[in-house]
Every structure is written in structure tokens, then in C-alpha cells.
């Protein structure tokens, strides 16, 4: 007969009703595909009030590595990885580190599954995978870097416009001076470095991952990066890229609807994750098909304040 502490441990490991349901469908998806499965879900949409208050936790960041280390531990890495992504994006350095880590564990045998949205750095992670599974309702996004929440391309363009207008007419100096004064002296250089960094990373990931072995791998990667990485073309960092647009860019995309059993299993996991983020204090979930989870939660006091705002 199990003792008191044994029962406490069992109850704790079982989790809440949301945990039980979510893990049930994660295990079902794993049985269907035969591949390791990890969800990476952010609750920025469900907890929008916290976003408005400046809560910094929804984005992809270095602390996420702890979750992936915990969920990858003891997995049979020869079975590859299905990474289910739902994220607004995040820090570029953390993204590079995470992709490097995932590839050190699974090589390039990683499939990104995007049931709804993987924007910005989330798109970068997806492009580092062998293929991206998307539905008609799925969206990727532009990968142009942001500096303090402002498009790096936009800052460079604004400086160039100011220079050209001032050279053409010195009377423009008083108009541009208060705008330019708010930027630090090294900002232009930092913006250009960020652009070069992001483009180089994604180009390399796609050339030696998604397009590896193809004669035109570098050209195909460049086309995707040129389109998604140029703010002048995408016009907005929040712009959504549909499955049809992703295919037109040459991204290796698999239609979720082409396999009804996979579609049903993926959407069941997606809905279970969204319901968890909506009904609990959880704001980020990293969890594998074996029920090993790294779930970050907002303190109750903060939830109480934020929901009234």
C-alpha cells in the first residue's frame, strides 16, 4: 500500500484536470506519429492585459532553455522531434541558442507544427526545421529584427531619409533634430548588425536544414530571408503569413488538412494548451508527450491586478 508521501507525489505528478487532458492528447499524438513531441506555448493572447502592463515573460527567452532541457532529457532522440509552436517571438540571441541546442539533440530531424501562430523569432525557429506543418488557419510572420520594439530597418530608413532631406535643404534640420536626438549615437550600427545577424542565421539554418542537399539551397534560403526579413516589403512586423504565402516563398510546408488523423490530434493538443493558458495562471508551457512539463505561472496577486485593468 502506498504511503502518505507516495500518494502526495502521485497527486502532484498527475496535475490538474487541464494537465491530465493536455497530456492525454499529447500522448495520443505521439502514438500516431511515433515521434518525440514537445509543445512550446505562450499565453500572450490569453493574458493580453498583462501584455499591456508590460509583463515580460511571454517572449522566447533564455529561461526557456531550462524547459527544453527538462523535456528532452531521457527521450529517444533517434525518433526525431515534432515541435508544436505557438509564440509571439522573442530574443534573437535566445533563439539562436535554442536552435543550436535542439539541433545538437536531434540534428535536423525536427518538424515544426504551427496550429495557429508562430511569429518573429517563432518563425525563425520554424524555418530552422526540416519542414513546417501548417493549416489554413496557421500563420508565420516577418523575421526582421526589432530594436527596443522598433523595426531595425525602419530606424535605418529614417536616418537615411533625414540625411537626404537635410543635404537637399538645410531648413529641414529643425524638423529632424528632435526625432534624431532620441536615438543613441551607435544605434544605426547596432541596427545593421542585428539585421545582418538575423539574415545570416536563418540563411544558414535553411541551407543546411530545410534545403540541405539541393543544388539551389542557398538561393532558396535567400529568397525566403529576403522576403520575410525586409521590413520595406512586409510593411509591418505583425503581418501574418498564411500557408499559401509560405508555399509561394518556397518554404517546405506540409498541409495539416492533408492528414485528417494528424489534424485531429494536433488540434486537440492545441485546444488543450489554449484552454490551460486561458483558465489557469500558466503563461508558458513547455511539455513533452511523456508528461514532463516546465510550466511558468503568473503569481495570483498579479493576475488579480491585471485582469481588472
Phi and psi in degrees as GROMACS dihedral restraints (atoms count N, CA, C in turn):
[ dihedral_restraints ]
;  ai    aj    ak    al  type     phi  dphi    fc
    3     4     5     6     1   -66.8    20    10
    4     5     6     7     1   145.2    20    10
    6     7     8     9     1   -83.9    20    10
    7     8     9    10     1   179.0    20    10
    9    10    11    12     1   -56.2    20    10
   10    11    12    13     1   -50.2    20    10
   12    13    14    15     1   -65.2    20    10
   13    14    15    16     1   -35.1    20    10
   15    16    17    18     1   -63.6    20    10
   16    17    18    19     1   -42.3    20    10
   18    19    20    21     1   -67.2    20    10
   19    20    21    22     1   -39.8    20    10
   21    22    23    24     1   -60.9    20    10
   22    23    24    25     1   -43.1    20    10
   24    25    26    27     1   -63.5    20    10
   25    26    27    28     1   -38.8    20    10
   27    28    29    30     1   -67.1    20    10
   28    29    30    31     1   -43.8    20    10
   30    31    32    33     1   -62.1    20    10
   31    32    33    34     1   -43.4    20    10
   33    34    35    36     1   -62.4    20    10
   34    35    36    37     1   -43.2    20    10
   36    37    38    39     1   -70.8    20    10
   37    38    39    40     1   -26.5    20    10
   39    40    41    42     1   -69.8    20    10
   40    41    42    43     1   -33.9    20    10
   42    43    44    45     1    77.0    20    10
   43    44    45    46     1  -171.3    20    10
   45    46    47    48     1   -78.3    20    10
   46    47    48    49     1   176.9    20    10
   48    49    50    51     1   -58.9    20    10
   49    50    51    52     1   -40.6    20    10
   51    52    53    54     1   -60.9    20    10
   52    53    54    55     1   -41.0    20    10
   54    55    56    57     1   -63.9    20    10
   55    56    57    58     1   -44.2    20    10
   57    58    59    60     1   -61.2    20    10
   58    59    60    61     1   -46.2    20    10
   60    61    62    63     1   -66.6    20    10
   61    62    63    64     1   -45.7    20    10
   63    64    65    66     1   -60.2    20    10
   64    65    66    67     1   -44.4    20    10
   66    67    68    69     1   -69.2    20    10
   67    68    69    70     1   -31.1    20    10
   69    70    71    72     1   -60.9    20    10
   70    71    72    73     1   -45.3    20    10
   72    73    74    75     1   -78.4    20    10
   73    74    75    76     1   -27.3    20    10
   75    76    77    78     1   -65.0    20    10
   76    77    78    79     1   -43.4    20    10
   78    79    80    81     1   -64.8    20    10
   79    80    81    82     1   -37.7    20    10
   81    82    83    84     1   -64.6    20    10
   82    83    84    85     1   -41.5    20    10
   84    85    86    87     1   -63.6    20    10
   85    86    87    88     1   -41.1    20    10
   87    88    89    90     1   -62.1    20    10
   88    89    90    91     1   -41.0    20    10
   90    91    92    93     1   -65.3    20    10
   91    92    93    94     1   -33.2    20    10
   93    94    95    96     1   -71.0    20    10
   94    95    96    97     1   -44.0    20    10
   96    97    98    99     1   -92.0    20    10
   97    98    99   100     1   -26.8    20    10
   99   100   101   102     1    73.3    20    10
  100   101   102   103     1    12.4    20    10
  102   103   104   105     1  -113.2    20    10
  103   104   105   106     1   151.3    20    10
  105   106   107   108     1   -58.5    20    10
  106   107   108   109     1   142.1    20    10
  108   109   110   111     1  -132.0    20    10
  109   110   111   112     1   128.9    20    10
  111   112   113   114     1  -132.9    20    10
  112   113   114   115     1   132.2    20    10
  114   115   116   117     1   -98.0    20    10
  115   116   117   118     1   140.3    20    10
  117   118   119   120     1  -126.6    20    10
  118   119   120   121     1   101.1    20    10
  120   121   122   123     1  -122.9    20    10
  121   122   123   124     1   131.9    20    10
  123   124   125   126     1  -110.8    20    10
  124   125   126   127     1   145.5    20    10
  126   127   128   129     1  -101.2    20    10
  127   128   129   130     1    32.0    20    10
  129   130   131   132     1   -63.8    20    10
  130   131   132   133     1   -27.4    20    10
  132   133   134   135     1   -80.3    20    10
  133   134   135   136     1   -37.5    20    10
  135   136   137   138     1   -75.1    20    10
  136   137   138   139     1   -27.2    20    10
  138   139   140   141     1  -119.2    20    10
  139   140   141   142     1    53.0    20    10
  141   142   143   144     1   -60.9    20    10
  142   143   144   145     1   -30.0    20    10
  144   145   146   147     1   -61.8    20    10
  145   146   147   148     1   -36.3    20    10
  147   148   149   150     1   -69.5    20    10
  148   149   150   151     1   -35.5    20    10
  150   151   152   153     1   -61.4    20    10
  151   152   153   154     1   -44.9    20    10
  153   154   155   156     1   -64.0    20    10
  154   155   156   157     1   -28.4    20    10
  156   157   158   159     1   -85.7    20    10
  157   158   159   160     1     0.2    20    10
  159   160   161   162     1    86.6    20    10
  160   161   162   163     1    16.5    20    10
  162   163   164   165     1   -62.0    20    10
  163   164   165   166     1   123.0    20    10
  165   166   167   168     1  -105.9    20    10
  166   167   168   169     1    92.0    20    10
  168   169   170   171     1  -160.0    20    10
  169   170   171   172     1   -16.7    20    10
  171   172   173   174     1   -74.9    20    10
  172   173   174   175     1   -24.4    20    10
  174   175   176   177     1   -77.0    20    10
  175   176   177   178     1   160.6    20    10
  177   178   179   180     1   -67.7    20    10
  178   179   180   181     1   123.5    20    10
  180   181   182   183     1  -144.8    20    10
  181   182   183   184     1   176.9    20    10
  183   184   185   186     1   -64.5    20    10
  184   185   186   187     1   -26.8    20    10
  186   187   188   189     1   -67.3    20    10
  187   188   189   190     1   -20.5    20    10
  189   190   191   192     1   -63.8    20    10
  190   191   192   193     1   -25.6    20    10
  192   193   194   195     1   -57.3    20    10
  193   194   195   196     1   -36.0    20    10
  195   196   197   198     1   -60.3    20    10
  196   197   198   199     1   -40.2    20    10
  198   199   200   201     1   -66.2    20    10
  199   200   201   202     1   -41.7    20    10
  201   202   203   204     1   -70.1    20    10
  202   203   204   205     1   -36.1    20    10
  204   205   206   207     1   -61.8    20    10
  205   206   207   208     1   -42.4    20    10
  207   208   209   210     1   -67.2    20    10
  208   209   210   211     1   -40.2    20    10
  210   211   212   213     1   -81.2    20    10
  211   212   213   214     1   -22.7    20    10
  213   214   215   216     1   -85.6    20    10
  214   215   216   217     1   -25.1    20    10
  216   217   218   219     1   -54.7    20    10
  217   218   219   220     1   129.5    20    10
  219   220   221   222     1    75.1    20    10
  220   221   222   223     1     4.2    20    10
  222   223   224   225     1   -75.9    20    10
  223   224   225   226     1   151.4    20    10
  225   226   227   228     1   -81.2    20    10
  226   227   228   229     1    97.8    20    10
  228   229   230   231     1   -70.8    20    10
  229   230   231   232     1   -11.7    20    10
  231   232   233   234     1   -70.6    20    10
  232   233   234   235     1   -12.8    20    10
  234   235   236   237     1   -89.9    20    10
  235   236   237   238     1     5.1    20    10
  237   238   239   240     1    72.2    20    10
  238   239   240   241     1  -172.5    20    10
  240   241   242   243     1  -141.6    20    10
  241   242   243   244     1   131.3    20    10
  243   244   245   246     1  -101.6    20    10
  244   245   246   247     1   115.3    20    10
  246   247   248   249     1  -106.1    20    10
  247   248   249   250     1   111.6    20    10
  249   250   251   252     1   -92.1    20    10
  250   251   252   253     1   115.8    20    10
  252   253   254   255     1  -108.9    20    10
  253   254   255   256     1   135.1    20    10
  255   256   257   258     1  -148.5    20    10
  256   257   258   259     1    97.9    20    10
  258   259   260   261     1  -156.4    20    10
  259   260   261   262     1   149.3    20    10
  261   262   263   264     1   -83.1    20    10
  262   263   264   265     1    -6.3    20    10
  264   265   266   267     1   108.6    20    10
  265   266   267   268     1  -161.4    20    10
  267   268   269   270     1   165.0    20    10
  268   269   270   271     1  -147.1    20    10
  270   271   272   273     1   -73.9    20    10
  271   272   273   274     1   134.4    20    10
  273   274   275   276     1   -71.1    20    10
  274   275   276   277     1   -39.9    20    10
  276   277   278   279     1   -64.3    20    10
  277   278   279   280     1   -40.9    20    10
  279   280   281   282     1   -65.7    20    10
  280   281   282   283     1   -35.8    20    10
  282   283   284   285     1   -64.3    20    10
  283   284   285   286     1   -46.8    20    10
  285   286   287   288     1   -59.7    20    10
  286   287   288   289     1   -44.7    20    10
  288   289   290   291     1   -64.0    20    10
  289   290   291   292     1   -40.6    20    10
  291   292   293   294     1   -66.4    20    10
  292   293   294   295     1   -45.3    20    10
  294   295   296   297     1   -62.0    20    10
  295   296   297   298     1   -42.9    20    10
  297   298   299   300     1   -58.9    20    10
  298   299   300   301     1   -41.6    20    10
  300   301   302   303     1   -67.1    20    10
  301   302   303   304     1   -46.6    20    10
  303   304   305   306     1   -60.7    20    10
  304   305   306   307     1   -40.3    20    10
  306   307   308   309     1   -70.3    20    10
  307   308   309   310     1   -31.0    20    10
  309   310   311   312     1   -68.7    20    10
  310   311   312   313     1   -23.1    20    10
  312   313   314   315     1   -90.2    20    10
  313   314   315   316     1   -41.6    20    10
  315   316   317   318     1  -121.8    20    10
  316   317   318   319     1     4.5    20    10
  318   319   320   321     1    63.7    20    10
  319   320   321   322     1  -136.7    20    10
  321   322   323   324     1  -103.0    20    10
  322   323   324   325     1    11.7    20    10
  324   325   326   327     1   -83.3    20    10
  325   326   327   328     1    60.3    20    10
  327   328   329   330     1  -126.3    20    10
  328   329   330   331     1   128.4    20    10
  330   331   332   333     1  -113.7    20    10
  331   332   333   334     1   124.3    20    10
  333   334   335   336     1   -87.5    20    10
  334   335   336   337     1   135.2    20    10
  336   337   338   339     1  -120.5    20    10
  337   338   339   340     1   122.9    20    10
  339   340   341   342     1  -118.2    20    10
  340   341   342   343     1    92.3    20    10
  342   343   344   345     1   -68.8    20    10
  343   344   345   346     1   -28.0    20    10
  345   346   347   348     1  -138.4    20    10
  346   347   348   349     1   -72.6    20    10
  348   349   350   351     1  -139.6    20    10
  349   350   351   352     1   132.1    20    10
  351   352   353   354     1  -137.8    20    10
  352   353   354   355     1    97.9    20    10
  354   355   356   357     1   -99.6    20    10
  355   356   357   358     1   160.9    20    10
  357   358   359   360     1    51.7    20    10
  358   359   360   361     1  -115.6    20    10
  360   361   362   363     1   -63.0    20    10
  361   362   363   364     1   -27.0    20    10
  363   364   365   366     1   -65.0    20    10
  364   365   366   367     1   -38.0    20    10
  366   367   368   369     1   -66.1    20    10
  367   368   369   370     1   -39.2    20    10
  369   370   371   372     1   -60.2    20    10
  370   371   372   373     1   -42.7    20    10
  372   373   374   375     1   -62.6    20    10
  373   374   375   376     1   -43.8    20    10
  375   376   377   378     1   -61.2    20    10
  376   377   378   379     1   -40.3    20    10
  378   379   380   381     1   -70.1    20    10
  379   380   381   382     1   -19.3    20    10
  381   382   383   384     1   -80.1    20    10
  382   383   384   385     1    -6.4    20    10
  384   385   386   387     1   -91.2    20    10
  385   386   387   388     1   169.5    20    10
  387   388   389   390     1   -68.8    20    10
  388   389   390   391     1   -37.6    20    10
  390   391   392   393     1  -154.4    20    10
  391   392   393   394     1   163.3    20    10
  393   394   395   396     1  -122.9    20    10
  394   395   396   397     1   123.6    20    10
  396   397   398   399     1   -92.2    20    10
  397   398   399   400     1   122.6    20    10
  399   400   401   402     1  -134.2    20    10
  400   401   402   403     1   151.0    20    10
  402   403   404   405     1  -106.1    20    10
  403   404   405   406     1   178.7    20    10
  405   406   407   408     1   -64.4    20    10
  406   407   408   409     1   -19.2    20    10
  408   409   410   411     1   -98.2    20    10
  409   410   411   412     1     0.9    20    10
  411   412   413   414     1   -87.7    20    10
  412   413   414   415     1   153.5    20    10
  414   415   416   417     1  -141.3    20    10
  415   416   417   418     1   137.0    20    10
  417   418   419   420     1  -102.9    20    10
  418   419   420   421     1  -173.5    20    10
  420   421   422   423     1  -152.3    20    10
  421   422   423   424     1   175.2    20    10
  423   424   425   426     1   -61.4    20    10
  424   425   426   427     1   153.9    20    10
  426   427   428   429     1  -117.2    20    10
  427   428   429   430     1    15.0    20    10
  429   430   431   432     1   -66.0    20    10
  430   431   432   433     1   136.2    20    10
  432   433   434   435     1   -70.9    20    10
  433   434   435   436     1   151.2    20    10
  435   436   437   438     1  -111.1    20    10
  436   437   438   439     1   140.8    20    10
  438   439   440   441     1  -119.9    20    10
  439   440   441   442     1   112.4    20    10
  441   442   443   444     1    55.8    20    10
  442   443   444   445     1    37.6    20    10
  444   445   446   447     1    81.0    20    10
  445   446   447   448     1     3.9    20    10
  447   448   449   450     1  -114.4    20    10
  448   449   450   451     1   136.7    20    10
  450   451   452   453     1   -57.8    20    10
  451   452   453   454     1   128.3    20    10
  453   454   455   456     1   -59.9    20    10
  454   455   456   457     1   -39.5    20    10
  456   457   458   459     1   -60.2    20    10
  457   458   459   460     1   -41.1    20    10
  459   460   461   462     1   -63.5    20    10
  460   461   462   463     1   -39.1    20    10
  462   463   464   465     1   -64.6    20    10
  463   464   465   466     1   -44.9    20    10
  465   466   467   468     1   -63.3    20    10
  466   467   468   469     1   -42.0    20    10
  468   469   470   471     1   -62.6    20    10
  469   470   471   472     1   -39.3    20    10
  471   472   473   474     1   -66.3    20    10
  472   473   474   475     1   -40.9    20    10
  474   475   476   477     1   -63.1    20    10
  475   476   477   478     1   -42.4    20    10
  477   478   479   480     1   -64.0    20    10
  478   479   480   481     1   -40.3    20    10
  480   481   482   483     1   -65.6    20    10
  481   482   483   484     1   -41.4    20    10
  483   484   485   486     1   -61.7    20    10
  484   485   486   487     1   -44.5    20    10
  486   487   488   489     1   -59.8    20    10
  487   488   489   490     1   -47.6    20    10
  489   490   491   492     1   -64.4    20    10
  490   491   492   493     1   -41.1    20    10
  492   493   494   495     1   -70.5    20    10
  493   494   495   496     1   -35.9    20    10
  495   496   497   498     1   -70.5    20    10
  496   497   498   499     1   -39.5    20    10
  498   499   500   501     1   -62.8    20    10
  499   500   501   502     1   -39.1    20    10
  501   502   503   504     1   -73.9    20    10
  502   503   504   505     1   -30.5    20    10
  504   505   506   507     1  -156.9    20    10
  505   506   507   508     1   108.6    20    10
  507   508   509   510     1   -60.9    20    10
  508   509   510   511     1   -19.1    20    10
  510   511   512   513     1   -66.1    20    10
  511   512   513   514     1   -13.9    20    10
  513   514   515   516     1   -79.7    20    10
  514   515   516   517     1   -11.2    20    10
  516   517   518   519     1   -57.2    20    10
  517   518   519   520     1   -49.2    20    10
  519   520   521   522     1   -61.4    20    10
  520   521   522   523     1   -27.2    20    10
  522   523   524   525     1   -73.8    20    10
  523   524   525   526     1   -39.6    20    10
  525   526   527   528     1   -87.1    20    10
  526   527   528   529     1   -23.5    20    10
  528   529   530   531     1   -56.3    20    10
  529   530   531   532     1   -48.3    20    10
  531   532   533   534     1   -66.8    20    10
  532   533   534   535     1   -25.6    20    10
  534   535   536   537     1   -75.0    20    10
  535   536   537   538     1   -48.9    20    10
  537   538   539   540     1   -68.5    20    10
  538   539   540   541     1   -30.3    20    10
  540   541   542   543     1   -64.1    20    10
  541   542   543   544     1   -22.9    20    10
  543   544   545   546     1   -79.2    20    10
  544   545   546   547     1    -9.0    20    10
  546   547   548   549     1   -96.6    20    10
  547   548   549   550     1   144.4    20    10
  549   550   551   552     1   -73.2    20    10
  550   551   552   553     1   157.8    20    10
  552   553   554   555     1   -60.5    20    10
  553   554   555   556     1   -30.8    20    10
  555   556   557   558     1   -95.8    20    10
  556   557   558   559     1     5.9    20    10
  558   559   560   561     1   -62.0    20    10
  559   560   561   562     1   -42.8    20    10
  561   562   563   564     1   -60.5    20    10
  562   563   564   565     1   -45.5    20    10
  564   565   566   567     1   -62.5    20    10
  565   566   567   568     1   -40.8    20    10
  567   568   569   570     1   -66.3    20    10
  568   569   570   571     1   -38.0    20    10
  570   571   572   573     1   -63.0    20    10
  571   572   573   574     1   -44.6    20    10
  573   574   575   576     1   -65.0    20    10
  574   575   576   577     1   -39.0    20    10
  576   577   578   579     1   -63.0    20    10
  577   578   579   580     1   -41.1    20    10
  579   580   581   582     1   -63.5    20    10
  580   581   582   583     1   -40.8    20    10
  582   583   584   585     1   -63.8    20    10
  583   584   585   586     1   -47.6    20    10
  585   586   587   588     1   -62.4    20    10
  586   587   588   589     1   -40.7    20    10
  588   589   590   591     1   -61.5    20    10
  589   590   591   592     1   -50.9    20    10
  591   592   593   594     1   -64.5    20    10
  592   593   594   595     1   -41.4    20    10
  594   595   596   597     1   -65.3    20    10
  595   596   597   598     1   -43.5    20    10
  597   598   599   600     1   -63.6    20    10
  598   599   600   601     1   -44.1    20    10
  600   601   602   603     1   -58.1    20    10
  601   602   603   604     1   -54.3    20    10
  603   604   605   606     1   -68.6    20    10
  604   605   606   607     1   -37.7    20    10
  606   607   608   609     1   -56.9    20    10
  607   608   609   610     1   -47.5    20    10
  609   610   611   612     1   -65.9    20    10
  610   611   612   613     1   -44.0    20    10
  612   613   614   615     1   -60.3    20    10
  613   614   615   616     1   -43.5    20    10
  615   616   617   618     1   -72.3    20    10
  616   617   618   619     1   -39.2    20    10
  618   619   620   621     1   -66.0    20    10
  619   620   621   622     1   -36.9    20    10
  621   622   623   624     1  -104.0    20    10
  622   623   624   625     1    11.9    20    10
  624   625   626   627     1  -128.4    20    10
  625   626   627   628     1   -83.4    20    10
  627   628   629   630     1   -59.9    20    10
  628   629   630   631     1   -37.7    20    10
  630   631   632   633     1  -112.8    20    10
  631   632   633   634     1    15.6    20    10
  633   634   635   636     1   -58.0    20    10
  634   635   636   637     1   138.6    20    10
  636   637   638   639     1    87.3    20    10
  637   638   639   640     1    -9.9    20    10
  639   640   641   642     1   -90.2    20    10
  640   641   642   643     1   139.8    20    10
  642   643   644   645     1   -60.6    20    10
  643   644   645   646     1   -32.2    20    10
  645   646   647   648     1  -105.2    20    10
  646   647   648   649     1    29.4    20    10
  648   649   650   651     1   -56.8    20    10
  649   650   651   652     1   -46.2    20    10
  651   652   653   654     1   -65.4    20    10
  652   653   654   655     1   -39.8    20    10
  654   655   656   657     1   -67.7    20    10
  655   656   657   658     1   -39.6    20    10
  657   658   659   660     1   -66.5    20    10
  658   659   660   661     1   -42.0    20    10
  660   661   662   663     1   -63.3    20    10
  661   662   663   664     1   -43.4    20    10
  663   664   665   666     1   -61.4    20    10
  664   665   666   667     1   -39.0    20    10
  666   667   668   669     1   -60.9    20    10
  667   668   669   670     1   -44.4    20    10
  669   670   671   672     1   -64.2    20    10
  670   671   672   673     1   -46.2    20    10
  672   673   674   675     1   -66.3    20    10
  673   674   675   676     1   -39.8    20    10
  675   676   677   678     1   -60.8    20    10
  676   677   678   679     1   -38.5    20    10
  678   679   680   681     1   -78.0    20    10
  679   680   681   682     1   -48.0    20    10
  681   682   683   684     1   -83.7    20    10
  682   683   684   685     1   -17.7    20    10
  684   685   686   687     1   -99.5    20    10
  685   686   687   688     1     1.2    20    10
  687   688   689   690     1  -107.7    20    10
  688   689   690   691     1   109.2    20    10
  690   691   692   693     1   -61.9    20    10
  691   692   693   694     1   -28.9    20    10
  693   694   695   696     1   -66.6    20    10
  694   695   696   697     1   -25.6    20    10
  696   697   698   699     1   -91.3    20    10
  697   698   699   700     1   -43.7    20    10
  699   700   701   702     1   -77.9    20    10
  700   701   702   703     1   -25.6    20    10
  702   703   704   705     1    73.7    20    10
  703   704   705   706     1   -30.9    20    10
  705   706   707   708     1  -146.8    20    10
  706   707   708   709     1   136.3    20    10
  708   709   710   711     1   -67.6    20    10
  709   710   711   712     1   -21.2    20    10
  711   712   713   714     1   -92.3    20    10
  712   713   714   715     1     5.4    20    10
  714   715   716   717     1   -64.9    20    10
  715   716   717   718     1   138.7    20    10
  717   718   719   720     1   -94.4    20    10
  718   719   720   721     1   137.3    20    10
  720   721   722   723     1  -110.3    20    10
  721   722   723   724     1   114.9    20    10
  723   724   725   726     1   -78.5    20    10
  724   725   726   727     1   173.1    20    10
  726   727   728   729     1   -61.5    20    10
  727   728   729   730     1   -40.4    20    10
  729   730   731   732     1   -66.0    20    10
  730   731   732   733     1   -40.2    20    10
  732   733   734   735     1   -66.7    20    10
  733   734   735   736     1   -39.2    20    10
  735   736   737   738     1   -62.3    20    10
  736   737   738   739     1   -41.8    20    10
  738   739   740   741     1   -64.2    20    10
  739   740   741   742     1   -41.2    20    10
  741   742   743   744     1   -62.8    20    10
  742   743   744   745     1   -29.0    20    10
  744   745   746   747     1   -76.6    20    10
  745   746   747   748     1   -14.9    20    10
  747   748   749   750     1    98.0    20    10
  748   749   750   751     1     7.1    20    10
  750   751   752   753     1   -66.6    20    10
  751   752   753   754     1   138.6    20    10
  753   754   755   756     1   -72.6    20    10
  754   755   756   757     1   101.6    20    10
  756   757   758   759     1  -116.9    20    10
  757   758   759   760     1   136.5    20    10
  759   760   761   762     1  -110.0    20    10
  760   761   762   763     1   130.9    20    10
  762   763   764   765     1   -72.8    20    10
  763   764   765   766     1   121.8    20    10
  765   766   767   768     1   -61.7    20    10
  766   767   768   769     1   -36.2    20    10
  768   769   770   771     1   -70.3    20    10
  769   770   771   772     1   -13.4    20    10
  771   772   773   774     1   -72.3    20    10
  772   773   774   775     1   -15.8    20    10
  774   775   776   777     1  -129.2    20    10
  775   776   777   778     1    93.1    20    10
  777   778   779   780     1   -55.9    20    10
  778   779   780   781     1   -36.0    20    10
  780   781   782   783     1   -68.0    20    10
  781   782   783   784     1   -41.8    20    10
  783   784   785   786     1   -66.3    20    10
  784   785   786   787     1   -41.9    20    10
  786   787   788   789     1   -58.7    20    10
  787   788   789   790     1   -46.2    20    10
  789   790   791   792     1   -63.4    20    10
  790   791   792   793     1   -41.9    20    10
  792   793   794   795     1   -69.0    20    10
  793   794   795   796     1   -42.4    20    10
  795   796   797   798     1   -65.9    20    10
  796   797   798   799     1   -45.3    20    10
  798   799   800   801     1   -68.9    20    10
  799   800   801   802     1   -29.8    20    10
  801   802   803   804     1   -64.3    20    10
  802   803   804   805     1   -43.2    20    10
  804   805   806   807     1   -63.2    20    10
  805   806   807   808     1   -45.6    20    10
  807   808   809   810     1   -58.0    20    10
  808   809   810   811     1   -49.3    20    10
  810   811   812   813     1   -64.0    20    10
  811   812   813   814     1   -37.5    20    10
  813   814   815   816     1   -65.8    20    10
  814   815   816   817     1   -39.2    20    10
  816   817   818   819     1   -67.3    20    10
  817   818   819   820     1   -44.1    20    10
  819   820   821   822     1   -63.4    20    10
  820   821   822   823     1   -41.5    20    10
  822   823   824   825     1   -63.9    20    10
  823   824   825   826     1   -36.9    20    10
  825   826   827   828     1   -62.9    20    10
  826   827   828   829     1   -46.5    20    10
  828   829   830   831     1   -66.6    20    10
  829   830   831   832     1   -31.1    20    10
  831   832   833   834     1   -78.7    20    10
  832   833   834   835     1   -36.0    20    10
  834   835   836   837     1  -104.0    20    10
  835   836   837   838     1    -5.9    20    10
  837   838   839   840     1  -126.1    20    10
  838   839   840   841     1  -179.2    20    10
  840   841   842   843     1   -80.7    20    10
  841   842   843   844     1    -2.6    20    10
  843   844   845   846     1   -65.4    20    10
  844   845   846   847     1   135.0    20    10
  846   847   848   849     1  -120.2    20    10
  847   848   849   850     1    -8.1    20    10
  849   850   851   852     1  -152.7    20    10
  850   851   852   853     1   134.6    20    10
  852   853   854   855     1  -125.8    20    10
  853   854   855   856     1   124.4    20    10
  855   856   857   858     1  -124.0    20    10
  856   857   858   859     1   115.4    20    10
  858   859   860   861     1  -150.8    20    10
  859   860   861   862     1   144.2    20    10
  861   862   863   864     1  -105.4    20    10
  862   863   864   865     1   177.7    20    10
  864   865   866   867     1   -72.2    20    10
  865   866   867   868     1   -10.7    20    10
  867   868   869   870     1   -92.3    20    10
  868   869   870   871     1     2.2    20    10
  870   871   872   873     1    87.7    20    10
  871   872   873   874     1     5.1    20    10
  873   874   875   876     1   -78.7    20    10
  874   875   876   877     1   123.0    20    10
  876   877   878   879     1  -133.3    20    10
  877   878   879   880     1   150.0    20    10
  879   880   881   882     1  -126.7    20    10
  880   881   882   883     1    97.0    20    10
  882   883   884   885     1  -114.2    20    10
  883   884   885   886     1   122.2    20    10
  885   886   887   888     1   -97.0    20    10
  886   887   888   889     1   135.5    20    10
  888   889   890   891     1  -125.3    20    10
  889   890   891   892     1   146.4    20    10
  891   892   893   894     1   -82.0    20    10
  892   893   894   895     1   139.2    20    10
  894   895   896   897     1   -60.8    20    10
  895   896   897   898     1   143.2    20    10
  897   898   899   900     1   -56.0    20    10
  898   899   900   901     1   -39.6    20    10
  900   901   902   903     1   -62.3    20    10
  901   902   903   904     1   -40.2    20    10
  903   904   905   906     1   -68.6    20    10
  904   905   906   907     1   -39.0    20    10
  906   907   908   909     1   -59.1    20    10
  907   908   909   910     1   -45.1    20    10
  909   910   911   912     1   -61.4    20    10
  910   911   912   913     1   -39.1    20    10
  912   913   914   915     1   -71.6    20    10
  913   914   915   916     1   -44.3    20    10
  915   916   917   918     1   -67.9    20    10
  916   917   918   919     1   -37.5    20    10
  918   919   920   921     1   -71.9    20    10
  919   920   921   922     1   -14.2    20    10
  921   922   923   924     1   -91.1    20    10
  922   923   924   925     1    -4.9    20    10
